[in-house]
Amino acid sequence: MFSYRHAFHAGNHADVLKHVVLVQLLRHLALKDAPFWVIDTHAGAGLYSLESEWAARRGEFVDGIGRLWPRTDAPAAAADYLAAVHALNPDGVLRHYPGSPFVALGHLREQDRLRLFEMHPNEHRVLAANIAEAGRDAARRTRVQAGDGFAGLKALLPPPPRRALVLIDPSYEDKRDYARVVATLRDALDRFATGCYAIWYPQVQRRESPELARRLERMPGLRWLHATLTVRAPSADGLGLHGSGMFVVNPPWTLEAALREALPWLARVLAQDAGARGSVASGGDAAAQPPAYPRRTARARGAGGPAR
């Protein structure tokens, strides 16, 4: 159960998509003075050294954040994400990568709070230490809980300020995670219907992956946005991660336009072969959709092709 360690994958193309979206959601929440919570159900260690043995063993960040790091032509959403990574590497040398907890910490204000769950005992210990080392303000705003984030989320909803972003991003090593994501979202919406929920999932060659996206899109009464970033065609042996997706419930109206601009650029820069592409789709309650954007959009223009 505890074989998954995110340090092997920190800063890879899947992290890029997840954190590009996360930064946009955080920036939108901070536009209002009212406080908000960020709840991360599978927090990991929170902060990663790209010079560590684990990160170097796989080197996945080289084809993720490593490709973006020297670029100066990033569209706005990608530039916002790069700024969050630069904040932890102020000398301009890419040595550290923020997991979702530290991406969130970088956007919290005095009145906001962060709630983190991590089940892996070693990851939980490192996460708690990383938060403590981030300083008194970070520790005061943050609560780290050891345990199952799927189950623990129930006790936190609805949050006291009635504004929250919930990130649900299990490893999916256990294929039962796909069904648990759907069940957790349904329960969460019963408790806190107006929350913003961001669900990450991997693009892998198992039926549960595309089926999860279909099940989420078909859930009644949702207003949603679904973004994907594929960096290569699926491998002939059926192994490996060829892309990922982010499914956002109750997205801010600005998110679709930001991702439509950013995803073609990300797909070009991160492409590993001609199968690279990005897509954005939205749907749900038509009355809740902003009139300037269609309910569903085609594959992002310009995506694909070799990296430049």
Steps between C-alpha positions, in 0.01 A plus 500: 500500500778744587730451200405830337739786575438824318865604516563267206254702290531853643492766230399268217248590229209386718611734779523781247136464398378453857686802631421729206133442577550522877672837478215644293242376751693645793547835331127520430405420860734771625324768295242536778591614850296220660713213640519159339634156580709269283455130574741248344393138542831345387766756586827305464813652651410851385845603380762311297869531429567437132857417596392214729571137418130428446443786257825430315424128471210560263579854389140558393525871578743539208214454254258700717597813690854463362380580147294797615757649735712690241207615287414869478197468272252336740134604474346655811381186682831321443691812604302515826595138567866564422495793741384264776796269432742793472393614849672189639804541274577871533853467364361376168643149532236227500568298814168477681151418384185588697236234541140615520525595872782744434335633184200575722711652780648743252153638427343504847431826677484571873136391522525179292564146621654179365390149600716208389452123511773245435470128565855384431681512839836613360342758270290631790808540718690689227194714421462603865870587518486701178204702626676565832815615320296736282458727802256599769242654266487190280468272803224716648292489182550129436380180661661171393303183568622142464240283337270436207402825334197343336354426843641803678347749258152437639578660835620823337197573285353751497799707610437791738553777242274326245766553233743223415705326236521123541777320311448126455804334342569145615774295338251255346743217572198327647241485223227540762609865523306574181170397659592668828555831320144492363349396833702764688394775263133405530518504879695826502244674279221386731683667787637804316344555159662837430862391555754487220628144447808420290556134413823380339518166319765321291471412133607136499396199297244356736127537452447669837683817388273618214199355678563727800481810282179375336340425838586845630365675191173307530437585865175700512488859616869580457663799336839374392816553299716213375859567383748243371866512404638205303874501429536188288309222334426197722791256495475172313559298818212676677721631779572847628329835543436677171302792638259612769177685557350751739126502562376813679154530654369857543790652304551877486375642174851621411658155508391372161640796307829481694543130423400538137791738465749299707437139399613522135827656616548240774431218254761634257768555764441171683438282192689171494362397162235598246224368728522802730187710534290699744126528539244701695133418538229645721144414578230457758229744597460724195350778709817514708734525202629848411357610164841583352610136493336198336392206710747276320812583302700310245857380552728793570635646179866474426564215743732223400814469297860487611639712782672820396 
